Amino acid sequence: MGRWQLQKLRVLRRGGEAWISRQSAHDAGLCLVAPVAAERGNGTEEDFVPIESN
């Protein structure tokens, strides 16, 4: 099996939850992975980059 290389990593806020979206070298589309806590250190909502889903 090939090794997954992380190309893009963004956090998507939806419904009060934050989701990490990543794009791999083996998948040209964005895939949502497990939700993460919205708090990252002293991060605020402005620190999260929204993405559009199809």
C-alpha positions as CSV (number, residue, x, y, z in Angstrom):
1,M,0.0,0.0,0.0
2,G,1.2,3.5,-0.8
3,R,2.1,6.0,1.8
4,W,-0.4,8.8,2.4
5,Q,1.1,12.3,2.1
6,L,-0.8,15.1,3.6
7,Q,-1.1,18.0,1.1
8,K,-3.7,20.2,2.6
9,L,-5.0,20.4,6.2
10,R,-7.9,22.7,7.0
11,V,-10.4,23.0,9.8
12,L,-14.1,23.3,8.9
13,R,-16.6,24.6,11.4
14,R,-20.0,23.1,11.0
15,G,-22.9,23.0,13.5
16,G,-20.7,24.1,16.4
17,E,-18.1,21.4,15.7
18,A,-14.8,21.6,14.0
19,W,-13.8,19.1,11.3
20,I,-10.4,18.5,9.9
21,S,-10.4,18.3,6.1
22,R,-7.4,16.9,4.3
23,Q,-6.4,16.1,0.8
24,S,-4.1,13.2,0.2
25,A,-1.8,12.4,-2.7
26,H,-4.0,9.3,-3.4
27,D,-7.3,11.2,-3.3
28,A,-7.8,14.4,-5.4
29,G,-11.0,15.3,-3.4
30,L,-11.2,16.6,0.1
31,C,-12.2,14.1,2.7
32,L,-13.7,14.9,6.1
33,V,-12.1,13.1,9.0
34,A,-12.9,12.8,12.6
35,P,-14.2,15.9,14.3
36,V,-11.8,17.8,16.6
37,A,-12.2,20.1,19.5
38,A,-12.8,23.7,18.4
39,E,-10.2,25.0,20.8
40,R,-6.6,24.9,19.7
41,G,-4.5,26.7,22.2
42,N,-5.7,30.3,22.1
43,G,-7.3,29.8,18.7
44,T,-10.6,31.5,17.8
45,E,-13.1,30.9,15.1
46,E,-11.2,33.4,13.0
47,D,-8.3,31.0,13.0
48,F,-10.3,28.3,11.2
49,V,-10.4,28.3,7.4
50,P,-13.9,27.4,6.0
51,I,-14.1,25.3,3.0
52,E,-16.9,24.6,0.6
53,S,-18.3,21.1,0.3
54,N,-19.9,19.8,-2.9
